[in-house]
Amino acid sequence: MTFTPPLRRQRGLSLLGLLFFGVIVVMLVVVGMRVLPTTLEFVAIKRAISKLATSGETGTVELQKAFDRMAAVDDITTLTGKDLVIQRNGSQVTLAFKDEKRIPLFGPASLVIDYEGSSSPK
């Protein structure tokens, strides 16, 4: 009499499962590739307004022109100096911005991201 080990179920991913997860991963990568440039631009805007707030400039026109110069260097195309909200609290200057970015995905579907930021340390 010979001993045969009990049969075990095979584990793994079927072809349909692999295709399903592959499609999900590809969709996430495509959305990420479309969102990344807007996120990098948002970070550049935050960095620029933080530098401007600590630069010592107090005039509205000077701050707007300085932002436009920084935007040309950092390739910021969404906002201009005139889009900034400039508030003064004595000698303290606070710069803020608000932007809405619409990213088309496919067909009628699009992704809307609301970016807003301020130079105040909130």
Buried (B, 14 or more C-beta within 10 A) or exposed (E): EEEEEEEEEEEEEEEEEEEEEEEEEEEEEEEEEBBEEBEEBBEBBBEBBBBBBEEEBEEBEEBBEBBBEBBEEBEBEBBEBEEBEBEEEEEEBBBBBEBEBEEEEEEEEEEEEEBEBBBBEE
